[in-house]
């Protein structure tokens, strides 16, 4: 049997909407040059949440729960409108 991989060469929204390669390379090279052993690279909102979680975990948890509850409410509303429930 031959396996046919139909996903080869395909992409998804997470990859397409990812960070610019030049930006990432610049950050990695600058971090290496400075001799740092760790680097956090992410879009601004996600990076902010990482910093908050590192230094003010209670605030990060509150923001995350607030965001998740809004997203859940929107998804439930869309399911109700589409008659999925």
N, CA and C of each residue as an Amber inpcrd file, in Angstrom:
protein
   255
   0.8360000  -1.1870000   0.0000000   0.0000000   0.0000000   0.0000000
   0.8770000   1.2450000   0.0000000   0.4820000   2.1910000  -0.7890000
   1.1840000   3.4580000  -0.8080000   0.3860000   4.4830000  -0.0110000
   1.1130000   5.2320000   0.7730000   0.4820000   6.2980000   1.5410000
   0.5450000   7.5890000   0.7330000  -0.5760000   8.2160000   0.5740000
  -0.6270000   9.4680000  -0.1640000  -0.8430000  10.5900000   0.8460000
   0.1540000  11.4550000   0.9590000   0.0640000  12.5710000   1.8960000
  -0.4450000  13.7920000   1.1430000  -1.7140000  14.1140000   1.3490000
  -2.3140000  15.2400000   0.6290000  -2.0590000  16.5730000   1.3270000
  -1.4600000  16.5470000   2.5100000  -1.2210000  17.7990000   3.2380000
   0.1410000  18.4000000   2.9220000   0.9860000  17.6820000   2.1990000
   2.3180000  18.1930000   1.8830000   2.2030000  19.4630000   1.0480000
   2.8780000  20.5120000   1.5050000   2.8560000  21.7780000   0.7840000
   1.6940000  22.6700000   1.1530000   0.7500000  22.1540000   1.9370000
  -0.3840000  22.9670000   2.3710000   0.0050000  23.7550000   3.6070000
  -0.7480000  24.7650000   3.8900000  -0.5030000  25.6010000   5.0620000
  -1.8270000  25.8160000   5.7730000  -1.7590000  26.4010000   6.9570000
  -2.9930000  26.7500000   7.6620000  -2.8970000  28.2000000   8.1340000
  -3.9770000  28.7100000   8.7050000  -4.0320000  30.1200000   9.1130000
  -2.9810000  30.4500000  10.1610000  -2.6910000  29.5370000  11.0710000
  -1.6990000  29.8080000  12.1130000  -0.3120000  30.0200000  11.5170000
  -0.0120000  29.2950000  10.4660000   1.2850000  29.4650000   9.8150000
   1.2710000  30.7100000   8.9330000   0.2170000  30.8810000   8.1620000
   0.1200000  32.0290000   7.2620000   0.1260000  33.3530000   8.0160000
  -0.5230000  33.3860000   9.1740000  -0.6180000  34.6150000   9.9590000
   0.4980000  34.7380000  10.9900000   1.5170000  33.9140000  10.8720000
   2.6060000  33.9000000  11.8490000   3.4950000  35.1300000  11.7700000
   4.5140000  35.1310000  12.5820000   5.4520000  36.2460000  12.6250000
   6.2960000  36.3050000  11.3580000   6.7070000  37.4990000  11.0180000
   7.5700000  37.7090000   9.8610000   8.9230000  37.0490000  10.1050000
   9.4040000  36.3330000   9.1270000  10.6660000  35.6040000   9.2610000
  11.8210000  36.5540000   9.5820000  11.8810000  37.6940000   8.9140000
  12.9630000  38.6540000   9.1560000  12.9630000  39.1500000  10.5970000
  11.7670000  39.3700000  11.1610000  11.6580000  39.8000000  12.5600000
  12.2170000  38.7320000  13.4910000  11.8200000  37.4820000  13.2720000
  12.2650000  36.3790000  14.1320000  13.7800000  36.2030000  14.0320000
  14.2920000  36.2220000  12.8270000  15.7340000  36.0680000  12.6380000
  16.4830000  37.1940000  13.3340000  15.9980000  38.4190000  13.2030000
  16.6340000  39.5640000  13.8540000  16.6640000  39.3910000  15.3720000
  15.5540000  38.9330000  15.9540000  15.4820000  38.7310000  17.4100000
  16.4300000  37.6220000  17.8580000  16.4710000  36.5360000  17.1050000
  17.3360000  35.4120000  17.4690000  18.8130000  35.8110000  17.3880000
  19.1800000  36.4890000  16.3080000  20.5680000  36.9080000  16.1610000
  20.9640000  37.9300000  17.2250000  20.0830000  38.8710000  17.5350000
  20.3780000  39.8660000  18.5620000  20.5260000  39.2120000  19.9250000
  19.6830000  38.2450000  20.2100000  19.7580000  37.5370000  21.4850000
  21.0490000  36.7320000  21.5780000  21.4000000  36.0710000  20.4960000
  22.6530000  35.2970000  20.4810000  23.8550000  36.2010000  20.6690000
  23.8770000  37.3140000  19.9700000  24.9840000  38.2520000  20.0630000
  25.1240000  38.8040000  21.4800000  23.9770000  39.0500000  22.1340000
  23.9980000  39.5950000  23.4920000  24.3490000  38.5320000  24.5340000
  24.3820000  37.2760000  24.1310000  24.7590000  36.2060000  25.0440000
  23.6360000  35.7180000  25.9420000  22.4040000  36.0740000  25.6020000
  21.2650000  35.6020000  26.3970000  20.9820000  34.1420000  26.0740000
  20.4800000  33.4240000  27.0620000  20.2020000  32.0020000  26.8700000
  18.7250000  31.7240000  26.6020000  17.8960000  32.7540000  26.6970000
  16.4610000  32.5520000  26.5230000  15.8810000  33.7370000  25.7720000
  14.8690000  33.4480000  24.9660000  14.1790000  34.5110000  24.2320000
  12.7080000  34.1220000  24.1080000  11.8550000  35.0940000  24.2690000
  10.4240000  34.8860000  24.0660000  10.0450000  35.6140000  22.7950000
   9.5560000  34.8980000  21.8230000   9.1370000  35.4970000  20.5610000
   7.6780000  35.1130000  20.3360000   6.8370000  36.1280000  20.2180000
   5.4140000  35.9060000  19.9980000   4.7920000  37.2160000  19.5330000
   3.5860000  37.1570000  18.9590000   2.8770000  38.3950000  18.6590000
   2.6390000  39.1950000  19.9470000   2.4020000  40.4830000  19.8120000
   2.3440000  41.3790000  20.9700000   1.3640000  40.9320000  22.0530000
   0.1340000  40.5680000  21.6770000  -0.8560000  40.1830000  22.6900000
  -0.4340000  38.9160000  23.4390000   0.0350000  37.9490000  22.6990000
   0.4550000  36.6990000  23.3280000   1.6790000  36.9180000  24.2090000
   2.6090000  37.7520000  23.7560000   3.8000000  38.0440000  24.5340000
   3.4410000  38.7740000  25.8220000   2.4930000  39.6940000  25.7350000
   2.0340000  40.3940000  26.9400000   1.4700000  39.4050000  27.9490000
   0.6690000  38.4610000  27.4800000   0.1020000  37.4630000  28.3900000
   1.1870000  36.5950000  29.0110000   2.2220000  36.2710000  28.2560000
   3.3410000  35.5030000  28.8120000   4.0590000  36.2800000  29.9140000
   4.3160000  37.5600000  29.6580000   4.9620000  38.3880000  30.6780000
   4.0820000  38.5090000  31.9240000   2.8040000  38.7520000  31.7190000
   1.8960000  38.8490000  32.8690000   1.8710000  37.5470000  33.6570000
   1.8200000  36.4340000  32.9390000   1.7940000  35.1360000  33.6110000
   3.0810000  34.8920000  34.3920000   4.1960000  35.3820000  33.8670000
   5.4800000  35.2070000  34.5450000   5.5820000  36.0650000  35.8040000
   5.1490000  37.3220000  35.7040000   5.3980000  38.2720000  36.7850000
   4.1640000  38.6220000  37.6210000   2.9700000  38.5240000  37.0390000
   1.7320000  38.8090000  37.7820000   0.7100000  37.7320000  37.4190000
   0.8750000  36.5160000  37.9080000   0.0380000  35.3980000  37.4610000
  -1.4590000  35.5810000  37.7330000  -1.8140000  36.2390000  38.8330000
  -3.2390000  36.4200000  39.1440000  -3.9180000  37.2760000  38.0760000
  -3.2410000  38.3390000  37.6630000  -3.7900000  39.2220000  36.6330000
  -3.8980000  38.4870000  35.3010000  -2.8880000  37.7240000  34.9540000
  -2.9110000  36.9620000  33.7070000  -4.0800000  35.9770000  33.7010000
  -4.3080000  35.3170000  34.8090000  -5.4110000  34.3520000  34.9010000
  -6.7510000  35.0440000  34.7130000  -6.9370000  36.1960000  35.3510000
  -8.1940000  36.9370000  35.2120000  -8.4340000  37.3590000  33.7650000
  -7.3910000  37.8800000  33.1140000  -7.5290000  38.2990000  31.7190000
  -7.8330000  37.1220000  30.8080000  -7.1610000  36.0040000  31.0440000
  -7.3710000  34.8250000  30.2160000  -8.7960000  34.2980000  30.3870000
  -9.2860000  34.2430000  31.6210000 -10.6340000  33.7410000  31.8580000
 -11.6820000  34.6720000  31.2520000 -11.4330000  35.9700000  31.3310000
 -12.3540000  36.9430000  30.7520000 -12.4190000  36.7620000  29.2350000
 -11.2710000  36.6090000  28.6220000 -11.2030000  36.4260000  27.1730000
 -11.8650000  35.1160000  26.7430000 -11.5940000  34.0520000  27.4880000
 -12.1780000  32.7550000  27.1490000 -13.6910000  32.7540000  27.3070000
 -14.1890000  33.4330000  28.3470000 -15.6310000  33.4600000  28.5490000
 -16.3190000  34.2360000  27.4340000 -15.6930000  35.3240000  26.9520000
 -16.2560000  36.0680000  25.8210000 -16.2780000  35.2090000  24.5670000
 -15.1820000  34.4990000  24.3140000 -15.0960000  33.6470000  23.1360000
 -16.1350000  32.5340000  23.2080000 -16.3230000  31.9530000  24.3740000
 -17.3050000  30.8840000  24.5570000 -18.7070000  31.4130000  24.2900000
 -18.9990000  32.6210000  24.7960000 -20.3210000  33.2080000  24.5970000
 -20.5880000  33.4650000  23.1160000 -19.5890000  33.9340000  22.3990000
 -19.7430000  34.1880000  20.9630000 -19.9880000  32.8820000  20.2230000
 -19.2150000  31.8470000  20.5460000 -19.3850000  30.5570000  19.8750000
 -20.7510000  29.9570000  20.1740000 -21.2010000  30.0630000  21.4210000
 -22.5280000  29.5430000  21.7730000 -23.6090000  30.3080000  21.0340000
 -23.4390000  31.6360000  20.9320000 -24.4060000  32.4580000  20.2020000
 -24.4710000  32.0780000  18.7460000 -23.3330000  31.7940000  18.1370000
 -23.3110000  31.3900000  16.7270000 -23.9580000  30.0270000  16.5400000
 -23.7550000  29.1210000  17.4870000 -24.3710000  27.7970000  17.3880000
 -25.8860000  27.9160000  17.5130000 -26.3580000  28.8030000  18.3740000
 -27.7980000  28.9960000  18.5370000 -28.4040000  29.5660000  17.2740000
 -27.7320000  30.5400000  16.6630000 -28.2260000  31.1610000  15.4260000
 -28.2720000  30.1600000  14.2790000 -27.2910000  29.2540000  14.2510000
 -27.2280000  28.2740000  13.1770000 -28.0870000  27.0410000  13.4460000
 -28.7460000  26.9950000  14.5860000 -29.5890000  25.8740000  14.9350000
 -28.8500000  24.6070000  15.2830000 -27.6110000  24.7570000  15.7630000
 -26.7980000  23.5830000  16.0880000 -27.0920000  23.0320000  17.4730000
 -27.7600000  23.8000000  18.3020000 -28.0390000  23.3120000  19.6570000
 -29.3480000  22.5940000  19.7390000
